[in-house]
Amino acid sequence: MEPLIPISLFLGAFAMVFGIRYLSNKEKMAMIERGIDPGIGQAQPKPYTSLKFGLLLIGLGLGLLVALVSVRAFLGEDPNEGQATAIYFGCLSIFGGLGLIVSFLIEKKTLSR
């Protein structure tokens, strides 16, 4: 009975991907028949995504570094696992958020020119 689970998951995933592609193709063909350009609804490229991800990763790296230093400084050689985990997640969230805020400010500054 257990080998049926991976097989059914694989078949379900395949059917889902096939169905999405099939329905997308049908929708585009219906738009062409009505004289509508099917490329209108496509997403526009976003020019600042690499800046956003870069600053996010820099912020996460700084957060890990600050968390490591603060765990070693405040908790000593025998850190409590709960406190150390909280410090790591807190620093990652704070510095990752700061990286996204810096990215937003840079985008706002360059777009307003």
C-alpha positions in Angstrom: 0.0 0.0 0.0 2.9 2.4 0.7 4.3 2.4 -2.8 1.1 3.9 -4.1 1.7 7.2 -2.2 4.8 8.3 -4.2 3.2 7.1 -7.5 0.0 9.0 -6.8 1.9 12.1 -5.8 3.9 12.0 -9.0 0.8 11.4 -11.2 -1.0 14.2 -9.4 1.8 16.7 -9.9 2.1 15.7 -13.6 -1.7 16.1 -14.1 -1.6 19.5 -12.4 1.2 20.8 -14.6 -0.4 19.4 -17.7 -3.8 20.9 -16.8 -2.3 24.3 -16.2 -0.4 24.3 -19.5 -3.5 23.0 -21.4 -5.8 25.6 -19.9 -3.3 28.4 -20.5 -3.0 27.4 -24.2 -6.8 27.3 -24.5 -7.1 30.8 -23.0 -4.5 32.2 -25.4 -6.1 30.6 -28.4 -9.5 32.1 -27.4 -7.9 35.5 -27.1 -6.4 35.2 -30.5 -9.8 34.2 -32.0 -11.4 37.3 -30.5 -8.6 39.5 -31.9 -7.0 40.3 -28.5 -3.2 40.3 -28.2 -2.4 37.5 -25.7 0.8 39.3 -24.6 -1.0 42.2 -23.0 -1.3 40.5 -19.6 2.3 39.6 -19.3 4.3 41.0 -16.4 6.7 43.9 -17.0 10.4 43.4 -16.1 11.3 44.8 -12.7 14.7 46.6 -12.9 15.5 46.6 -9.1 15.1 42.9 -8.2 18.8 42.1 -8.1 19.4 45.2 -5.9 16.6 44.1 -3.6 17.9 40.5 -3.3 21.5 41.6 -3.0 20.7 44.0 -0.1 18.5 41.4 1.5 21.3 38.8 1.5 23.8 41.4 2.8 21.4 42.2 5.6 21.0 38.5 6.4 24.7 38.0 6.4 25.2 41.0 8.7 22.4 39.6 10.9 24.2 36.2 11.2 27.4 37.9 12.1 25.9 40.1 14.7 24.0 37.2 16.1 27.1 35.1 16.3 29.0 37.8 18.1 26.2 38.6 20.5 25.6 34.9 21.4 29.3 34.4 22.1 29.5 37.7 24.1 26.3 37.5 26.1 25.7 33.8 26.6 29.3 32.7 26.9 30.6 29.2 26.2 27.5 27.3 27.2 24.6 29.0 25.4 21.0 28.1 26.1 19.6 26.7 22.9 16.3 28.7 23.1 18.0 32.0 23.8 20.6 31.5 21.0 17.9 30.5 18.5 15.9 33.6 19.4 18.9 35.8 19.0 19.7 34.3 15.6 16.1 34.7 14.3 15.8 38.2 15.7 19.0 39.4 14.1 18.2 37.8 10.8 14.7 39.4 10.7 16.0 42.9 11.8 18.9 43.1 9.4 17.0 41.5 6.5 14.3 44.1 7.0 16.8 46.8 7.1 18.3 45.6 3.8 14.8 45.8 2.2 14.3 49.3 3.6 17.6 50.4 2.2 16.6 48.9 -1.2 13.3 50.8 -1.1 15.0 54.1 -0.3 17.5 53.6 -3.1 14.7 52.8 -5.6 12.7 55.8 -4.4 15.7 58.1 -4.7 16.6 56.9 -8.3 12.9 56.9 -9.5 12.3 60.5 -8.2 15.1 61.9 -10.4 
